């Protein structure tokens, strides 16, 4: 995952302004295109850091939050049969799926900072973030799926591919 510009292209002042703007409540903005760009950049940077992490460290040993065990247990109780290797967007985004996800996500309000912020999630866990392989999800959905992928060995091919190139 290559990054040519990102927040660095904003400079120190611009990055600080972006960070401040992103900390304000959503009601402070309408449909501001600049804000959407800042959110997209923040989500992209998060995705880039995460992909670099699972490429460099065996994902089975990663701890993403202080409550990984709770997230994983609750996720697998709520979504026993969800195919996390190759996610179906409808199982995250359809009206029926949203009704299933809502109670799961809401239990982490106040437990996970920014639990409902937008985050990028890979559909096929063996591939990088690309336009075709990425969906917008909440942060807690990202944590739930990625913690499960790490623990169940589905992210290992990303790490092994990087190791074999070294």
C-alpha positions in Angstrom: 0.0 0.0 0.0 1.8 3.1 -1.2 1.2 6.6 0.0 2.5 9.6 -1.8 0.7 12.4 -0.1 -1.5 11.7 2.8 -1.5 14.1 5.8 2.1 14.9 5.2 1.1 16.9 2.1 -0.9 19.2 4.4 2.1 20.3 6.3 2.2 20.6 10.1 -0.4 23.4 10.3 -2.7 21.7 7.9 -2.5 18.4 9.7 -3.1 20.1 13.0 -6.2 21.8 11.6 -7.4 18.6 10.1 -7.0 16.8 13.5 -8.9 19.6 15.2 -11.7 19.6 12.6 -12.1 15.8 12.9 -12.5 16.1 16.7 -15.6 18.4 16.4 -19.1 16.9 16.6 -20.8 16.0 13.3 -23.5 18.6 13.9 -20.8 21.3 13.4 -20.7 20.4 9.7 -23.1 20.0 6.8 -22.0 18.0 3.8 -18.6 19.7 3.6 -16.6 18.1 0.8 -13.3 19.1 2.5 -14.3 17.3 5.7 -15.2 14.2 3.6 -11.7 14.4 2.1 -10.1 14.7 5.6 -12.1 11.7 6.8 -11.1 9.7 3.8 -7.4 10.6 4.4 -7.7 9.6 8.0 -9.3 6.2 7.1 -6.7 5.6 4.4 -3.9 6.3 6.8 -5.3 3.9 9.4 -5.7 1.3 6.7 -2.1 1.8 5.5 -0.7 1.5 9.1 -2.7 -1.6 9.8 -1.7 -3.4 6.5 1.9 -2.5 7.2 1.5 -4.0 10.7 0.0 -7.3 9.6 2.7 -7.5 6.8 5.5 -7.0 9.4 4.4 -8.9 12.5 2.7 -12.3 12.7 -1.0 -11.3 13.0 -1.7 -14.2 15.4 0.2 -12.3 18.1 -1.3 -8.8 17.5 -3.4 -7.2 20.1 -5.5 -4.3 18.6 -7.4 -3.1 21.7 -7.4 -3.6 25.4 -10.6 -5.6 25.1 -9.7 -8.0 22.1 -11.0 -11.0 24.0 -14.4 -9.4 24.7 -14.7 -8.2 21.1 -13.8 -11.6 19.7 -16.1 -13.6 22.0 -19.0 -11.3 21.4 -18.4 -11.2 17.7 -18.3 -15.0 17.3 -21.4 -15.4 19.5 -23.3 -12.9 17.4 -21.8 -13.9 14.0 -20.9 -17.6 14.3 -21.0 -18.3 10.5 -19.8 -15.0 9.1 -17.2 -15.7 6.4 -14.4 -13.4 7.5 -11.9 -14.6 4.8 -14.0 -13.1 2.0 -16.6 -10.7 3.3 -19.9 -10.2 1.5 -20.7 -6.4 1.7 -24.4 -7.2 2.0 -23.7 -9.0 5.3 -22.4 -5.6 6.6 -24.5 -3.0 4.8 -28.0 -4.4 4.0 -30.9 -3.2 6.2 -31.2 -6.7 7.7 -27.4 -6.8 8.4 -27.5 -3.4 10.0 -30.2 -4.6 12.4 -27.9 -7.6 13.4 -24.8 -5.4 13.7 -26.4 -2.6 15.7 -26.7 -4.4 19.1 -23.2 -5.8 18.7 -21.7 -2.4 17.9 -23.6 -0.5 20.5 -22.3 -2.6 23.4 -18.8 -1.1 22.8 -19.9 2.5 23.1 -17.8 4.0 25.8 -15.5 0.9 25.7 -13.8 1.5 22.4 -12.9 5.1 21.6 -14.7 6.3 18.4 -16.4 2.8 18.1 -18.6 4.1 15.3 -16.1 6.1 13.3 -15.7 5.2 9.6 -12.9 2.8 8.8 -11.8 0.9 5.7 -12.1 -2.8 5.8 -10.8 -5.3 3.3 -13.3 -7.7 1.8 -10.7 -10.4 0.8 -8.3 -10.7 3.7 -5.5 -12.0 1.5 -5.4 -8.9 -0.6 -4.3 -5.3 0.0 -6.6 -2.3 0.3 -7.8 -1.4 -3.2 -11.0 0.3 -4.5 -12.5 -3.1 -5.4 -11.4 -4.8 -2.2 -12.4 -2.2 0.3 -15.7 -1.3 2.1 -16.4 1.4 4.5 -17.3 0.0 8.0 -17.5 1.2 11.6 -14.4 1.0 13.7 -15.9 -1.7 15.9 -16.8 -3.8 12.8 -13.2 -3.4 11.7 -11.8 -4.5 15.1 -14.2 -7.5 15.3 -13.4 -8.8 11.8 -9.7 -8.1 12.0 -9.3 -9.6 15.5 -11.1 -12.7 14.3 -9.0 -12.8 11.1 -5.8 -12.5 13.2 -6.8 -15.2 15.7 -8.1 -17.6 13.2 -5.1 -17.3 10.9 -6.8 -15.6 7.9 -4.3 -12.7 7.9 -1.3 -15.0 8.0 -0.9 -15.1 4.2 -0.3 -11.3 4.1 2.5 -11.7 6.6 3.9 -14.8 4.9 3.9 -13.1 1.5 6.0 -10.3 2.9 8.4 -12.8 4.7 8.9 -14.7 1.5 10.0 -11.5 -0.4 12.6 -10.7 2.3 
